[in-house]
């Protein structure tokens, strides 16, 4: 491996993410990572044709892959077949593989918003005034609906997940590089998901978040554990984002931001071996 490995950094700088500035975050990260790596940026639709020219492909703020599902599937298949190193590795068990992991975590009795995918399993959910109905392959709240119990009777369930709508107190996100916690942010107003503030997690909060990072078994990569604080005070997993988690780096102190950059660079060097 050369002293300065080469990275193909996959990002959609123009993706119109609600409440987030994908382009700004990736411009910042690539400007800093150039200290250690030779680096080129590309749109996700160009990654498959370019990936063989670099030591690794870094998938970052590339937008929901459901907008280009077939192209992403081909990218994954060809990267695996050719032995291309992709960061995060393509073995993630969280959102990288769709949202069916929420069913597995529910069945295992882990602290997650209860989730079912069949009408005959509705009785396993807590009674709620409304239920969240979302596509298994959804992202960015695309396709999310809130329905009453009666309205669920008219739903065609194929490819859908159903959860009780929880009147949570706030959402909180925990950010990890490899298995090391970096920082946490929370949205005090449940109706403003991306209006975030720094959050000081308790030891119990970190144990909660780390349990899902451990469950995912990724040796390298960036993960965001999203949770909500239920009315009874418990944290419940909302999603485990291990494909291209937005990091909200503009909302953390400069010292935290710099620590994250160095942690990411170190992780990439370990990944490249």
FENRATA-V572217 format. One line per field, one symbol per residue. phi: phi as a letter, one per 40 degrees, with the letter a starting at -180 (. if undefined). psi: psi as a letter, one per 20 degrees, with the letter a starting at -180 (. if undefined). burial: b if it has 24 or more other ideal C-beta (glycine too) atoms within 12 Angstrom, else e. A space follows every 10 residues. Layout:
phi=???
psi=???
burial=???
This chain:
phi=.cdbcbbccc abcbccccgb bddccccccc cccccbbcab cacdcbcccb cccbcabbcb cbgccccadc ccccddcccc ccgccbbcdc cdbccdbgbc dcccccccgc cbcdbbbbcc cdcccccacb bcbbcdbcag gcgcbbbccc cccccccdgb bbbcccccca babbbbbfbb cbabbbbdcd cbdbcbbdbc ccccdccdcc ccccccfccb hbbbccbbcc dcgccbccab cbcaccbfcc bbcdcccccc dccccccccc ccg
psi=prhnqppoop qnhjpmppjq ngggghgggh hhhihiqppq qqqhiihhii hijrhqpooc mjrpiiilgg hgggggghgg hikpopoqqj jqichhjaji hhgghghikr nqppprjqhi jhiiqqpqhq qppqqhjrqk jpjpqoqrgh hhhjpoipjq qpqqopmqhr qqpppqpcjp pgrqqqnhoh imhjnqqqpo qrhhghgggh hhgghhkphq rpqpoprqor hjiqpppgqo ojfmpqilhi jqqgggghhg ghgggggggg gi.
burial=eeeebbbbbb bbbebebeeb bbbebbebbb ebbeebbebb bbbbeebbeb beebbbbbbb bbbbbbebee ebeebbeebe eeebbbbbbb ebbbbbbbbb bbbbbbeeeb bbbbbbbeee ebeebbeeee bbbbbbbbbb eeebeebeee ebeebeeeeb bbbbbbebeb bbbbbbbbbb bbbbbbbeee eebbebeebe beeebbebbb bbbebbebeb bbbbbbbbbb eeeebbbbbb bbbbbbbbbb bbeeebbeeb bebbbebbbe bbe
